[in-house]
Amino acid sequence: MKKIKELTPVAIRHLNNKGRYPVGGVSGLYIQVTPPSGKSWLLRIKVGEKRRDIGLGSFPDVSLSAARDKARELKALVKAGIDPIQHAKDLKQEQIIAQRKNKTFAEVAQNCHTSKKAGFKNKKHSKQWISTLQNYAYPIIADMGIDDIGVNDVLAVLTPIWETKTETATRVRQRMATVFDYAITTEIRTKANPAQWKGRLDNLLAKPKDVLKSQGKNDRHHPALPLHQTNEFFIKLLQENYMSAWALAFTILTGSRGGEVRFMRWNELDIDNGLWCIPANRMKSGKLHKVPLSVPALSVLNLVQRDLKSPYVFRNTKGNPLSDSTCKKPILKLHKAKIKQNPASAGYIDPGQRNRIVTPNGFRSTLKDWARLHTTFLDEVSELALAHVNNDKTRAAYARNELLDERTILMDDWGKFCLNGNSSHLRLIK
């Protein structure tokens, strides 16, 4: 075979005609000329049964000697049975993975939060999700590489607050686990989830419910008013003539969650048919919920003057939804008034919840107790009235037709119970 004359850098510079020229020194190495000024290196080589053309860069950015060195490296790979093109792809992927591994927990947490934003029910929940990690996890692991964090690092975050702030610690763990799952799914992290509860942290930390139980706490439940005090409290509440008292009364009469009432809009109400349709995006279950409105509930709505500048029913002076704390104020006011009137009285508390003052959401439990102890309605009726999330097949079957007729009767009877069976009390809200 005739030996190809080795070209010099000067000779290559003087090549101006379009074409492909062997440069010698390494078989298969060419300089490709594309006038007026384009020159690039090309290695023609057989890989297995295929002929490959591999670009090695442009001239003069890649010098002649560098092109020959690169060509020799690639030919050595082929001789060793390695596909140089696949090898380059593999190296690039390894570099990407290495760069991803260098991402810190804080960076990944922020990316995870951004990807989840559309799924949060409201801005407050979205802000709380990330702020929980910022307050408790970031001070310890924010700057650590996501792939370098282990179980002991997670424990360093959780242990100081596991017994003192159990509910918060549980949320921190869950959100950390979500961040690590995100990192694993996006191939940023290659190791197992160090914040996983089952089979991992459950072997190292006491169960949250056991911690609360040992402390005599059960903060998962909202303090509820005992049934025998319901009539007295509600009738006194009707005498409070202001927005947050009306919102609380409506909350009690509908068995709704406080947030559902506070963010209620006028366009959700069908006054003529006595129905309130809560959109799925505001429900804990993520499903549309229909609430039959009793005469007392409709009477409360009659008190609220509609503000055309605000879409909300129960609102503050700026037209914004009432805050959670504002809706608790009527309870605190009546609680203090009861004690002032009778110093021996404990006020409006839940004896089963460490004598904590009752909350708006606690009246849902009061309604449930009433339905269970003082009515003959099926349990499914009150469960649907309270919009409890339940996966039981039987309740799911009931849920399909919503038991709206039965729930209408249930809510009418509950309204009568709150008024102590005396409709004359409605004059207080007319």
Buried (B, 14 or more C-beta within 10 A) or exposed (E): EEEBEEBEEEBBEEBEEEEEBBBBBBBBBBBBBEEEEEBBBBBBBEBEEEEBEBEBBEBEEBBBEBBBBBBBEBBEBBEEEBBBBEBEEEEEEEEEBEEBBEBBBBBBBBBBBEEBEEEBBEEEEBEEBBEBBEEBBBEBBBEBBBBBBEBEBBBBBBEEBBBEEBBBBBBBBEBBBBBBBBBBEBEBBEEEBBBBBEEBBEEEBBEBEEBBEEEEBEBEBBBBBBBEBBBBBBBBBBEBEEBBBBBBBBBBBBBBBBBBBBBBBBEBBEEEEBBBEBBEEBBEEEEEBBBBBBBBBBBBBEBBEEEEEBBBBBBBEEEEBBEBEBBBBBBBBBBEEBBEEEEEEEBBBBEEBEEBBBBBBBBBBBBBBBBEEEBEBBEBBBBBBBBBEBEEEEBEEBBEEBBEEBBBBBBBBBBBBBBBEEEEBBEBBE
